[in-house]
């Protein structure tokens, strides 16, 4: 009996030892259930474990755990560009005021129902166009216009509101990082004021943690209450080399985690800025290769994927790495019976 008890005790000790040796993520519920098991998911889990384990060579103090995310194509679809769709109505209104604009691009394409020009437009040109359509507008009026757009506009492919198309795997990643003491920020080439209206409800990211392109503003104290008005001049284009600049100006710390996507090469510098730290940060690149469930497209020069290979970034294949893409919408029920 004593021998049996010893054997049982030894077996229990062995089982407890094995349990204690398991990583914390293995003991908890899967924090990233919409991610397929594979090297990308494991790399994320390993990075967070190292970052939050005191005494580990990869430990990052809580105050330095900054994560920045591009928006279009990284957190939700960019075909069509959501802010481009938002600008349809003010562009048409502008043409009514000045009919000669109907012969100019992108006004001509918009009147013909072609959104591709706005979706592919360089961010600096897009911001100049926003200045042309929204100069003089107050913050309050702009916010009302954006909210109205998200209440009524529908994505042309899935017929659901644009802000219902946030990528579920990325929402899980945002929550997982926050649960482990990371601050999550948006650093987008899109308009900062546009994204701030929906960032908290859509991503759990408060408006003060959104960085983006923006127009200059002026203070108008001639009203009660006083207001801020947009000018037609562009203050900052938060794209390509402008992203690290915007991050430094708003945060004052270099990110330790950053995510962007393949399309225009607009996120390369942000990911390089994050990866090349005293301690290497984590760079995540989303590759759109799932035409059935979302879209499939490449850059003509392959610049982002080339930079990923050279920099050792983690590259997400939407087709292979994501078990589902969208939440409980019509979009989640299209294509191969998968999400």
Secondary structure as the mmCIF struct_conf table of DSSP 4:
data_model
#
loop_
_struct_conf.conf_type_id
_struct_conf.id
_struct_conf.beg_label_comp_id
_struct_conf.beg_label_asym_id
_struct_conf.beg_label_seq_id
_struct_conf.end_label_comp_id
_struct_conf.end_label_asym_id
_struct_conf.end_label_seq_id
HELX_RH_AL_P HELX_RH_AL_P1 UNK A 2 UNK A 21
BEND BEND1 UNK A 22 UNK A 22
HELX_RH_AL_P HELX_RH_AL_P2 UNK A 24 UNK A 27
BEND BEND2 UNK A 28 UNK A 28
HELX_LH_PP_P HELX_LH_PP_P1 UNK A 29 UNK A 30
TURN_TY1_P TURN_TY1_P1 UNK A 31 UNK A 34
STRN STRN1 UNK A 35 UNK A 35
HELX_LH_PP_P HELX_LH_PP_P2 UNK A 36 UNK A 36
BEND BEND3 UNK A 37 UNK A 38
HELX_RH_AL_P HELX_RH_AL_P3 UNK A 39 UNK A 52
BEND BEND4 UNK A 53 UNK A 53
TURN_TY1_P TURN_TY1_P2 UNK A 54 UNK A 55
BEND BEND5 UNK A 56 UNK A 56
TURN_TY1_P TURN_TY1_P3 UNK A 57 UNK A 58
HELX_RH_3T_P HELX_RH_3T_P1 UNK A 62 UNK A 64
STRN STRN2 UNK A 66 UNK A 69
STRN STRN3 UNK A 72 UNK A 72
TURN_TY1_P TURN_TY1_P4 UNK A 73 UNK A 75
STRN STRN4 UNK A 76 UNK A 76
BEND BEND6 UNK A 79 UNK A 80
HELX_RH_AL_P HELX_RH_AL_P4 UNK A 82 UNK A 97
HELX_RH_3T_P HELX_RH_3T_P2 UNK A 99 UNK A 103
BEND BEND7 UNK A 104 UNK A 104
TURN_TY1_P TURN_TY1_P5 UNK A 105 UNK A 106
HELX_RH_AL_P HELX_RH_AL_P5 UNK A 107 UNK A 111
TURN_TY1_P TURN_TY1_P6 UNK A 112 UNK A 113
HELX_RH_AL_P HELX_RH_AL_P6 UNK A 116 UNK A 119
TURN_TY1_P TURN_TY1_P7 UNK A 120 UNK A 120
BEND BEND8 UNK A 121 UNK A 121
HELX_RH_AL_P HELX_RH_AL_P7 UNK A 123 UNK A 134
TURN_TY1_P TURN_TY1_P8 UNK A 135 UNK A 136
STRN STRN5 UNK A 138 UNK A 138
HELX_RH_AL_P HELX_RH_AL_P8 UNK A 139 UNK A 152
TURN_TY1_P TURN_TY1_P9 UNK A 156 UNK A 158
BEND BEND9 UNK A 160 UNK A 160
HELX_RH_3T_P HELX_RH_3T_P3 UNK A 162 UNK A 164
STRN STRN6 UNK A 166 UNK A 166
HELX_RH_AL_P HELX_RH_AL_P9 UNK A 168 UNK A 179
TURN_TY1_P TURN_TY1_P10 UNK A 180 UNK A 181
STRN STRN7 UNK A 183 UNK A 191
HELX_RH_AL_P HELX_RH_AL_P10 UNK A 192 UNK A 196
TURN_TY1_P TURN_TY1_P11 UNK A 197 UNK A 198
HELX_RH_AL_P HELX_RH_AL_P11 UNK A 199 UNK A 203
BEND BEND10 UNK A 204 UNK A 204
HELX_RH_3T_P HELX_RH_3T_P4 UNK A 207 UNK A 209
STRN STRN8 UNK A 210 UNK A 220
BEND BEND11 UNK A 222 UNK A 225
STRN STRN9 UNK A 227 UNK A 236
BEND BEND12 UNK A 239 UNK A 239
TURN_TY1_P TURN_TY1_P12 UNK A 240 UNK A 240
HELX_RH_AL_P HELX_RH_AL_P12 UNK A 241 UNK A 250
TURN_TY1_P TURN_TY1_P13 UNK A 251 UNK A 251
BEND BEND13 UNK A 252 UNK A 253
BEND BEND14 UNK A 256 UNK A 256
STRN STRN10 UNK A 257 UNK A 261
BEND BEND15 UNK A 262 UNK A 265
TURN_TY1_P TURN_TY1_P14 UNK A 266 UNK A 267
HELX_RH_AL_P HELX_RH_AL_P13 UNK A 268 UNK A 275
BEND BEND16 UNK A 276 UNK A 279
STRN STRN11 UNK A 282 UNK A 287
STRN STRN12 UNK A 289 UNK A 289
TURN_TY1_P TURN_TY1_P15 UNK A 291 UNK A 293
BEND BEND17 UNK A 294 UNK A 294
STRN STRN13 UNK A 296 UNK A 296
TURN_TY1_P TURN_TY1_P16 UNK A 300 UNK A 301
HELX_RH_AL_P HELX_RH_AL_P14 UNK A 303 UNK A 311
TURN_TY1_P TURN_TY1_P17 UNK A 312 UNK A 312
STRN STRN14 UNK A 314 UNK A 317
HELX_RH_AL_P HELX_RH_AL_P15 UNK A 318 UNK A 321
STRN STRN15 UNK A 322 UNK A 322
BEND BEND18 UNK A 323 UNK A 323
BEND BEND19 UNK A 326 UNK A 326
BEND BEND20 UNK A 328 UNK A 329
HELX_RH_3T_P HELX_RH_3T_P5 UNK A 330 UNK A 333
BEND BEND21 UNK A 335 UNK A 335
TURN_TY1_P TURN_TY1_P18 UNK A 336 UNK A 337
#
